[in-house]
Amino acid sequence: MIYLLALLMGVVAGLRAMMPAAAVSWAGYLGVLKLDGTWLWFLGSIWAVVIFTVLAIGELVTDQLPATPSRKVPMQFGARVFMGAIAGIALAGTANWLFGALAGIVGAVIGTFGGAELRSKLAANFGKDQPAAFIEDAIAIIGAALIVLALK
């Protein structure tokens, strides 16, 4: 079950790169996810919560800008894969870090390409990109929240 959640959090990373970091930080800070004693302990700090929440909100805003690069360019794609891996490790636990990382990476690849395809089709149906982007934002936010709630 935990690897499925890691995979799904990776999908969220493919949609919005900073959302999993914010979700994992909140889960760690609130005690839902046990990060103490691991090398990811810092994700449960108030500083990580604030920083990753601000970055996630900033990403939701910048994603609406026409000059924002495609999620499939190397820098954007790499960030999504990296964040998927870190979220997968945090969810699976450092004892199972390899399988958690792999699940997060696979999910991030699926989310990156699947999310781009879904958004493209929605934008074509709406005749503009913004409603499609808002739907994708909602999927990422609700998805991350549901994954964290499933940890209880």
C-alpha positions in Angstrom: 0.0 0.0 0.0 2.8 2.4 0.9 4.4 2.0 -2.5 1.1 2.8 -4.2 1.0 6.0 -2.2 4.6 6.7 -3.2 3.7 6.1 -6.8 0.7 8.4 -6.5 2.7 11.2 -4.8 5.1 10.9 -7.7 2.2 11.5 -10.1 1.4 14.6 -8.1 5.1 15.6 -8.6 4.6 15.2 -12.3 1.7 17.6 -12.1 3.2 20.2 -9.7 6.8 19.6 -8.6 6.6 21.3 -5.3 3.3 20.0 -4.1 4.7 16.6 -2.8 7.4 18.4 -0.8 4.8 20.7 0.8 2.5 17.7 1.5 5.3 15.5 3.0 6.6 18.5 5.1 3.1 19.1 6.5 2.7 15.4 7.2 6.0 15.3 9.0 5.3 18.4 10.9 1.9 17.2 12.0 3.2 13.8 13.1 1.3 11.9 10.4 4.6 10.8 8.8 7.5 9.8 11.1 10.6 11.5 9.8 12.5 11.9 13.1 15.7 9.9 13.1 15.9 9.7 9.3 18.1 11.7 7.0 14.8 13.4 5.9 14.1 14.7 9.4 14.3 18.3 8.2 11.2 17.9 6.1 9.2 17.8 9.3 10.5 21.2 10.5 8.4 24.4 10.5 11.0 25.9 8.2 10.5 23.2 5.6 6.7 23.5 5.9 6.9 27.3 5.3 9.5 27.1 2.5 7.8 24.3 0.5 4.3 25.7 1.0 5.5 29.1 -0.3 7.2 27.3 -3.2 4.1 25.2 -4.0 1.9 28.3 -4.0 4.4 30.1 -6.2 4.4 27.2 -8.6 0.6 27.4 -8.8 0.9 31.0 -9.7 3.8 30.8 -12.2 2.2 27.8 -13.9 -0.5 30.3 -15.2 2.1 32.5 -16.9 2.6 32.1 -20.7 6.4 32.2 -20.4 6.6 29.2 -18.0 8.6 26.5 -19.7 7.2 23.1 -20.5 7.3 20.5 -17.8 9.0 18.2 -20.3 12.2 20.3 -20.7 15.2 18.7 -18.9 15.3 21.1 -15.9 11.5 20.9 -15.2 11.4 17.2 -15.8 14.4 16.5 -13.6 12.9 18.5 -10.8 9.7 16.5 -11.0 11.6 13.2 -11.0 13.8 14.3 -8.1 10.8 15.5 -6.0 8.9 12.3 -6.8 11.9 10.3 -5.5 12.3 12.3 -2.3 8.5 12.1 -1.6 8.6 8.3 -2.3 11.5 7.8 0.1 9.8 9.9 2.8 6.6 7.9 2.4 8.2 4.4 2.2 10.7 5.1 5.0 14.4 5.1 4.7 14.7 1.4 5.4 12.8 0.9 2.1 14.2 3.9 0.4 15.0 2.3 -2.9 11.5 1.0 -3.6 10.0 4.2 -2.4 12.3 6.2 -4.7 11.5 4.0 -7.7 7.8 4.3 -7.1 8.1 8.1 -6.8 10.2 8.3 -9.9 7.8 6.1 -12.0 4.9 8.2 -10.7 6.6 11.4 -11.6 7.2 10.2 -15.2 3.6 9.1 -15.5 2.4 12.4 -14.0 4.6 14.6 -16.1 3.6 13.1 -19.5 0.1 12.1 -18.5 -0.6 15.5 -17.0 0.7 17.3 -20.0 -1.5 15.2 -22.3 -4.6 15.7 -20.0 -4.0 19.4 -19.8 -3.5 19.7 -23.5 -6.8 17.9 -24.2 -8.7 19.9 -21.6 -7.3 23.2 -23.0 -8.4 22.2 -26.5 -11.9 21.4 -25.2 -12.1 24.7 -23.3 -10.5 26.7 -26.1 -7.9 28.1 -23.6 -5.4 26.9 -21.2 -6.3 28.5 -17.9 -9.4 26.4 -17.0 -7.3 23.3 -17.7 -4.5 24.5 -15.5 -6.9 25.2 -12.6 -8.3 21.6 -13.0 -4.8 20.3 -12.9 -4.0 22.4 -9.8 -7.1 21.0 -8.1 -6.1 17.4 -8.9 -2.6 18.0 -7.5 -3.8 19.7 -4.3 -6.6 17.2 -3.6 -4.4 14.2 -4.6 -1.6 15.2 -2.3 -4.0 15.8 0.6 -5.8 12.5 0.1 -2.4 10.7 0.0 -1.3 12.3 3.3 -4.7 11.4 4.8 -4.3 7.8 3.7 -1.2 7.6 5.9 -3.2 7.7 9.1 
